[in-house]
Amino acid sequence: MMLVIVLENTTPRLRGRLTLWLLEIRAGVYVGEYSVKVRDMIWKNVETEFNDGNIQGSAIMIWSARNEIGFDFKVLGENRRIPREMDGIKLISFMPETKVEE
């Protein structure tokens, strides 16, 4: 099962840890092919790093799935793109930038 993880503004520790299982094809972009069990183990490692509170960035994991769009995904951290589920299909809402008042 194809697996892609994209990290933004994370620690070198997490980036290095992911290279144990996945190929880093670009900075912060990791690719591999694993079973559901291994995929869940890898994501649990990402969640643990985020739960430690040292990461201000975000992460998304995408994998091939047998559904109408052919893939599924999970996200962690803050990002302007927010996943929403509509009629059983995950879509992305794009939040407007917050302006700082002077």
C-alpha positions in Angstrom: 0.0 0.0 0.0 1.5 3.3 -1.1 2.2 5.7 1.7 3.3 9.4 1.6 4.1 11.6 4.6 4.7 15.4 4.3 6.2 17.3 7.2 6.3 21.1 7.6 8.4 22.9 10.3 9.1 19.8 12.3 12.2 18.7 14.2 15.3 17.1 12.7 14.7 14.2 15.1 11.3 13.4 13.5 12.6 13.8 10.0 15.5 11.5 10.8 13.2 9.0 12.4 11.0 8.7 9.4 14.0 7.9 7.2 14.3 4.6 9.1 11.2 3.4 7.2 10.6 5.8 4.3 12.6 7.3 1.5 12.9 11.1 1.7 12.4 12.2 -1.9 12.3 15.9 -1.2 12.8 17.9 2.0 10.0 16.8 4.3 8.4 14.4 1.7 8.6 10.7 2.6 7.4 7.8 0.5 7.1 4.0 1.0 4.9 1.0 0.6 3.8 -0.7 3.8 1.0 -2.7 5.3 -1.7 -1.1 7.4 -0.1 -2.3 10.6 3.3 -0.7 9.7 1.6 2.5 8.4 -0.2 2.8 11.8 3.1 2.3 13.7 4.8 5.0 11.6 1.9 7.5 12.2 2.0 6.7 15.9 5.6 7.7 16.0 4.7 11.0 14.3 1.9 11.6 16.8 4.2 10.9 19.7 6.6 13.6 18.5 3.7 16.1 18.1 2.3 15.2 21.5 5.6 16.0 23.1 4.9 19.6 22.3 8.2 20.4 20.6 6.7 20.7 17.1 4.9 23.8 15.9 4.5 22.5 12.3 2.2 20.1 10.6 2.1 16.6 9.1 -0.1 14.8 6.6 -0.1 11.1 5.8 -1.7 10.0 2.5 -2.1 6.3 1.5 -3.8 4.4 -1.2 -7.3 3.2 -0.2 -10.2 1.4 -1.8 -12.7 4.2 -1.9 -14.1 6.6 -4.5 -11.1 8.9 -4.6 -8.5 6.1 -4.3 -6.7 7.5 -1.3 -7.2 8.6 2.4 -5.3 10.9 4.7 -4.7 12.0 8.2 -3.4 15.4 9.4 -1.6 16.7 12.5 -0.8 20.2 13.6 -2.1 23.6 12.5 -2.5 24.4 8.8 -4.7 26.7 6.7 -6.0 23.6 4.9 -8.6 21.8 7.1 -10.0 18.4 6.2 -13.8 18.2 6.0 -16.0 15.1 5.3 -18.9 15.6 3.0 -21.2 12.7 1.9 -18.5 10.3 3.0 -15.7 12.0 1.0 -12.9 13.9 2.6 -12.4 17.4 1.1 -10.2 20.3 2.1 -11.4 23.7 3.3 -9.0 26.6 2.9 -9.0 29.0 5.8 -8.4 32.7 5.1 -5.2 34.2 6.5 -5.7 36.0 9.8 -4.6 39.6 9.5 -2.8 41.2 12.4 -4.5 44.5 13.4 -2.2 47.4 14.2 
